[in-house]
Amino acid sequence: MKTKRKFLRVETQYFSRIGKGRKKIQTWRRPRGKQNKIRLNRFSYPVQPGIGFGTPRSESGKVKGLYPMLITTQSDVEKLTKENIAIISRKIGAKKKIQIIKQITDKGFKIQNVGGKKWTLKRKKL
């Protein structure tokens, strides 16, 4: 599997308003300057994103190598297979979420979005 390349906006390392020390802001913006070396694809300058850098078809749409499945009710847990990774809906309350987490872990499936201290402590108590 290829490593995912990070394409950064030009000069993000110099200005805080476009990303110096702020990872969330460091997104790709196409260079539009007349003499911009990145736009001209000059040697030893960063490359622009292109079609060749995309993920392979066999891997696209997967999360950690598995197909994601949104869990909104307890009956959705029964539809999970070994090819799926569970993503618990954000609309579920705390009580139902704990029951669903217990169901999924008992069956041995992976959960993508269970993180934080609150849920890991409750999982240990289960």
N, C-alpha and C positions, 0 to 999 in steps of 0.2 A: 504494500500500500504506500502510495506517495505521501510525503509530508506536505501539509498544507502551508502554502506560502502566505506571508503577511505583506500586503501591499499598503504602503503608507503614503499619505499625502506629502507633497513636496515641502521640505523644510519644517517638518513637524518637530525636529529636534531643537529648533531655535526659538519658537514662539509658543507661549503657553496657551494662547487663544486658539491655536490649531493643533495642540496636542503635546506640548512638552510637559512630561510628567502627568499627563491626563490620558490614560489608555482609551477611555470611552470615546474621546473626541477624535482619536487617530483613525479616521476612515479615509478611504481612497477618494480623491477628487481628481478628475482628469486635468492634466496640465494644458493650458490654453495659450501660453505666452508665445510670441513670435519666434524668439530665439531660445526657447526652453529646451535644454539638452535631453530631458527625459521624453518629451514629446517627439523629438527628432530621433529617438532610439540610438543615442550615441553610446559608444563603447565605454565601459566602466561606470556608467550611471545606472540607477535603479531601473528595472524593466516595468512596463505597464502591464496590467492584467490583460490576458487574452484568452481565447477559446481553448487553447491547449492546457491551461492551468486548471480546468474544471475537474470535478470528481468523476471517476469512471461510472458508467451506467449501472454496473453491478453493485456499486457502493452508494449510489445516490438515494436519498430518502431514508437512510439508516441512521440510528443513534447508537453509538458504541457497537456497531456491527449487527444490530438487531432492528427490526421494524417497530416503530413506536405505535402504541395503541392507547387511546384515551380512555380512562376508566372514570365513568360518571356514576355508576350504580354497582351494587354488589353482584348483580347478575353478569356484568361485563367481565368480572374476574374469571368466570367459568369459560369464557371464550378465548382466554389467553393460551398461546402455544409457546413452545420453546424458541420459536423464531421471533417472538415479540418481547418488547421491553415495555413495562407499564408506566404510563404517565397519568398521575392522579389529577383529576380536574380541580381547578381552583375554586369551583362553586360548592364543593363538598365541605360540610362542617367538620368540627374536630372529632365528634363522637364517631361519625360514619367513617372518617378518614382512618382512625385508629383500627376500626373493625376491618376495613379494606386492606390496610397494611398488614394486619395479622393474617388475613386470608392469603394474601399474595406471598408472604414469607413462608407460610406453612407449605404452600405448593411448590416453593423453590424458584419462583420467578424473580427477575430483577426489577427494581423500581428506579426510575430516572430522577424524579424530582422530590425525593424525601431527603431533606437535609436539615441542618440546624440542630441546636442543642435540644430543643423541646421535643422533637420527634425521635431523636436517637435515644434520649432518656426513657421515653415512653415505650420504645421498641424493646429496650433492655428489660423493662419491667414485665413485658408480655412474655 
